[in-house]
Amino acid sequence: MYLGKVELGPAPRVVMALRDGIAREEVSRAVNAGVDALEFRIDLFSSCEASFVLREIQRHAGVPIVGTIRGAAEGGGWRGSESERLALYQSVLPCVDAVDIEIGAAEIAAAVVCEAREQHKLTIGSCHDFERTPTIEQLAAVVERGKALGVDVVKVAAECSEAEDVRRLAAFMLRHGETPLAVIGMGPLGRASRVFFPMLGSLLTYTFFGEATAPGQLNWQDTLKYLEAFYPARSQ
């Protein structure tokens, strides 16, 4: 499985979230240091006009790109209608290598996934809980919903308020090792997941440039430093 030209699986892959207006030179510095892909948080852009978004994405052509328009219900900045969000996904699909859509976005998720697959783009079906870590049963249900949608990777991000929450996410990954997953613990206690969950099978770990897009994110410099310390394959 590939995100653009980046193979997922052999080593942890680092996705750097960013908003608009970041200089190409700054982004190139992070990519040259080891960031594998960019996640454009389009919902947090200063403008969500399609022409503006496309110009911003095209400024960084040549790097694997995930297009994300996160809905407000799961912590995003999108405030438009679902039909408008679908139209924007359709506009950006030709210019990205993957899209991230919430599994719970009932009105548009199936259409986004279908169009992405038709264009041979990777699909990430995500689920975010900023208040708690769901039960093992609830997490398993997310996987089943992701499979039913036909996404390539199921992404789960959950707030960890105690160590048991981190252990629950780890146990969830081990139980679903046959499913391509990206699992993240949010908040200060969840930070360790961003470094060590790839050992348990999480395909992607997320960092940021400029301003964090989720609680507990490490900046891209620290993320690369820790991953290179614990994963020799990343330095080869």
N, C-alpha and C positions, 0 to 999 in steps of 0.2 A: 504494500500500500504506500502511495506517495502523496505528499503535499507539494505540488509542483514537481521539482526535481529532487526533493528531499525524501529519502526513504524513512518510513516510520517503523520503529521496532528495534533496530540494532543498538541504538544509543538514545539517551534522552534528547528530545528535540525542544528547542527553546523558541517560544512564540512571544514576540514583543508587542504589546498593545500600545497604540499611540493614537493621538488625535490629529487634527489637521495643523498645518503650519510649521511642522518640524523640518528643519533644513535637511536636504538630501545628504549633505556631508556628514551631519551628525548621525543619521540613520546608517550610512555606509560604515561609519566607525564602529557601530555596534555589530553590524553584520560581519565585518572583517574580523571582529574579535571573537565571533562564534555564535551570534544569534542566527537561528535557522530560518525564521519566517516572521512576517509582520502581520499583526491583527489590526486592521483599521476599524476603530470603534466609530463607525459612521454616525451612530446615534448621538455621539458627543461632539461631532463636528460643529463649527460655528455656523455652517449652513448645510442643510440637507437637500439643497437643490441638486438634481442629478448631474447637471453640467459641472457644478463646483466639485462634487464628490469624485467624478470621473477624472477631472484635471488633477486632483490631489493624488489619487491612486496612480495615475500615469506618471507622476513625478518620480515614483519609486519603482518603475518597471524594472524587471530583471531579478527581483527578490520574490520568493514565494509569499503570496498574500492571502490572508483570510479576511473576507468581508463580513462584518457583524453589524447588525442594526438591532440592538438589544431593546426589547420592549420594557416599558416602565414597570410592568408587573413583576419582572425579575431583575430589578435594579438598574435598568437602562435609562437612557435619556430620551428615547423616542416618545413623542407626544402626538404624532399624527394618527390617522386611521390605519387599520390593518390593510385596507386596499392600497393605500399610499405606500405603506411599508413593502408590500409585495411588489409593487411597481418599481420601487427603488432597488430591491434585490434583483429584479429582472434587468434593470439598467446596468448594474455593476457586475453581474455574472460573467460577461465576456472578458472582463479585465482582472479577474481574481482567479486564484487556484483552488479556493475552498470557500464555503460559506458556513456560518454558524447560525442556526436558528433554534429557538427554544422548542423543545418537544411539546411543551404545553401551549404553544401558539396555535390553537385549534383551527383558527380561520385560515391560516396561510402556510403552516408547516409542510403539509403534504405537497402543496404546489411548489414551494421553494425547493424541496428535496427532489421532486420530479424534474423540474427544469434544470437543476444543477446536474443531475445524473445524465440528462440528455446532452448536456454540454461537457460531460466527462470531468466534472469538478468534484472534489472531495466534499462530503457533507458531514458536518458535525452537529449532532443533535444534543442540545445542552439543557441542563436543569440546575437552577440556582435556588438555594435556600439561605437567606441572609440572617435567619433567626436561630436555626438549630440544625443538627445533623439528623436526617431522617432515619427511621428504623431500617434494619436489614431488609425487611419485607417491602417497605416503601421504595428503597433503592432498587431492589429486584424488579419492582413494577416499572420503574423508570427505564430499566434496560429493556424490558419487554415492549414498552411503548416505543422506544427508539428502534427496536428491531422491526416492529410493525410499520413504522414510517419508512424504513429502508435506509436509515442513515449509515454512514461508514464508521463513524466513531461516536460513541455515547460519552458526553462530557458531564460530569457531576461536580458541582462546587457547593460546599456546605459550610456553614459557620461551625467552628469547633470551640466550645466553651470549656471543655475539660478533656483530659487525656483519653478518656473512654471514647470520645467522639472520633478522635484520630484513629484509635484501634478499630472502631466500627467501620470506618471507611477502608482501612487496610483489609479487614476481614471480607468486606464486600468485594474488593478487587480480587482477592484470592479465590473467592467462590465463583467468580465470573471471568476466569482467566481466558476462556475461549472467545470472549467478546472484546473487540477493540475499545479500550476505555481511555479517558483522560479524567483523572480524579484529583480534586484539589480540596484541601481544608483551608477555609478562610479564617481570618483573625490571627492574633499573635500566636496562639497555640497551633494553628494550622500551618505555620510557616515551614515546619520540618517536612510537611508533605510535598512541598514544592521542590525539595531536594531529594528526598528518599523514596517517594512513591514510584518513580520510574523503575526502581529495583523490583517493585511488585507488579509491574506491567503497565503503569500509566504512560501513555505514548507521548503526551505533551505536557510541558510545564510552562507556565505563563509568567512573564515579567512585564515591565513597562518602561517607557521613555517619557520623561517629563512629570506626569502626574499619575499616581496609581489609579487603576480602574476597578480594583477589588480590595477588600480589607486583607491585610497581611502580605500583600505582594512585596517581594524583594526587588530592588532595582536591577537593571540588566547586568551591571558590573558585578554585584554580589552574587547574582544567580549564576553567572558563568564561572566565577571563582569557586563556588562550592561544588558545582557540577564537575568541573575539571579536577577537583581534589578527590572526588569519590568515584568518578567514572573514567577510567583510563582510556576507553574507546573514544571519548570526545576529543582527546588531545592527539589522536593518531591521524 
